[in-house]
Amino acid sequence: MYIKDSEYEMKINNKRIVFTDRIKTIIEFNNLVIVLLLDKQYKPNNVVAYNNNGDKVWEINDILMIKKPSGFDEIEKKTDAILSAYCITGILYDIDIENKKIVSSVFLG
């Protein structure tokens, strides 16, 4: 479904997507491709979801709705429906990617 062309580019079903930040991680789910963007600085909303057509569906703060969003440094596929996202503030969020809801959040310290 996706091809990583370079550190800053990928294709989803032949739709080319170019980022200003480096692609650190790409995780494929049934209907979504989740991308973690990370360059020299942490930026808010650096976790982005795309559908099978390569259209942006959401950025992580669309779900978290944090007043002062922070960047994320790791993401993992926990289940076929749950994304684990590690915030630089020490909080681990488990997110239901289909329903766009927080399943759990834990302060890791």
C-alpha positions as CSV (number, residue, x, y, z in Angstrom):
1,M,0.0,0.0,0.0
2,Y,2.8,2.5,0.8
3,I,6.3,3.0,-0.5
4,K,8.9,5.1,1.3
5,D,10.8,6.9,-1.4
6,S,13.2,8.9,0.8
7,E,13.5,10.3,4.3
8,Y,11.0,13.0,3.3
9,E,8.8,11.3,0.7
10,M,6.4,8.4,0.5
11,K,3.7,7.1,-1.9
12,I,0.3,5.7,-0.9
13,N,-1.3,3.9,-3.9
14,N,0.8,6.1,-6.2
15,K,-0.1,9.4,-4.5
16,R,3.1,11.2,-3.7
17,I,3.3,12.8,-0.2
18,V,6.2,15.1,0.6
19,F,7.0,16.1,4.2
20,T,9.1,19.0,5.6
21,D,10.2,16.7,8.4
22,R,12.0,13.4,8.2
23,I,9.8,10.2,8.3
24,K,10.9,8.2,11.4
25,T,8.2,5.5,11.5
26,I,5.4,4.2,9.2
27,I,2.8,1.8,10.5
28,E,0.2,0.2,8.3
29,F,-3.2,-0.6,9.6
30,N,-6.2,-2.1,7.6
31,N,-7.5,1.3,6.2
32,L,-4.8,3.7,7.5
33,V,-1.2,4.5,7.2
34,I,0.2,6.3,10.3
35,V,3.4,8.3,9.9
36,L,5.6,9.7,12.7
37,L,7.6,12.7,11.5
38,L,10.7,13.7,13.5
39,D,13.5,15.9,12.6
40,K,15.9,17.9,14.7
41,Q,13.1,19.4,16.8
42,Y,10.0,18.0,18.2
43,K,6.9,19.5,16.6
44,P,3.3,19.2,17.7
45,N,1.0,17.1,15.5
46,N,3.9,15.0,14.2
47,V,1.8,11.8,14.0
48,V,-0.4,11.9,10.9
49,A,-2.9,9.3,9.5
50,Y,-3.6,8.8,5.8
51,N,-6.3,6.7,4.1
52,N,-5.7,4.2,1.3
53,N,-6.0,7.0,-1.2
54,G,-3.2,9.0,0.4
55,D,-5.5,11.7,1.8
56,K,-4.8,13.0,5.2
57,V,-7.5,11.8,7.7
58,W,-6.2,13.2,11.0
59,E,-3.3,14.6,13.0
60,I,-2.8,13.3,16.5
61,N,-4.0,16.5,18.2
62,D,-7.4,16.2,16.4
63,I,-7.9,13.2,18.7
64,L,-6.0,14.3,21.9
65,M,-7.2,17.9,21.8
66,I,-4.4,19.1,24.0
67,K,-4.3,22.9,24.5
68,K,-0.5,23.0,24.3
69,P,0.4,20.0,22.1
70,S,3.8,18.4,22.3
71,G,5.7,16.2,19.9
72,F,5.9,12.4,19.9
73,D,9.0,10.3,19.7
74,E,7.7,6.8,19.2
75,I,4.6,5.0,17.8
76,E,3.7,1.3,17.9
77,K,1.0,-0.9,16.5
78,K,-0.5,-2.4,19.7
79,T,-3.4,-4.2,18.0
80,D,-5.2,-4.0,14.6
81,A,-7.2,-1.0,15.9
82,I,-4.9,0.5,18.6
83,L,-2.0,2.8,18.1
84,S,0.4,3.5,21.1
85,A,2.0,6.9,20.9
86,Y,4.8,8.0,23.3
87,C,4.7,11.8,23.9
88,I,7.9,13.6,24.9
89,T,6.2,14.7,28.1
90,G,6.3,11.1,29.3
91,I,2.7,10.2,28.6
92,L,1.8,7.0,26.7
93,Y,-1.5,7.2,24.8
94,D,-3.3,4.3,23.4
95,I,-5.6,5.5,20.6
96,D,-8.4,3.8,18.8
97,I,-7.6,4.9,15.3
98,E,-10.9,4.0,13.7
99,N,-13.1,5.8,16.3
100,K,-10.5,8.5,16.9
101,K,-10.7,8.1,20.7
102,I,-8.2,7.8,23.5
103,V,-8.5,4.3,25.0
104,S,-6.0,5.0,27.8
105,S,-3.2,7.4,28.9
106,V,-0.5,6.6,31.4
107,F,2.2,8.9,32.7
108,L,5.5,7.0,32.4
109,G,7.6,9.5,34.3
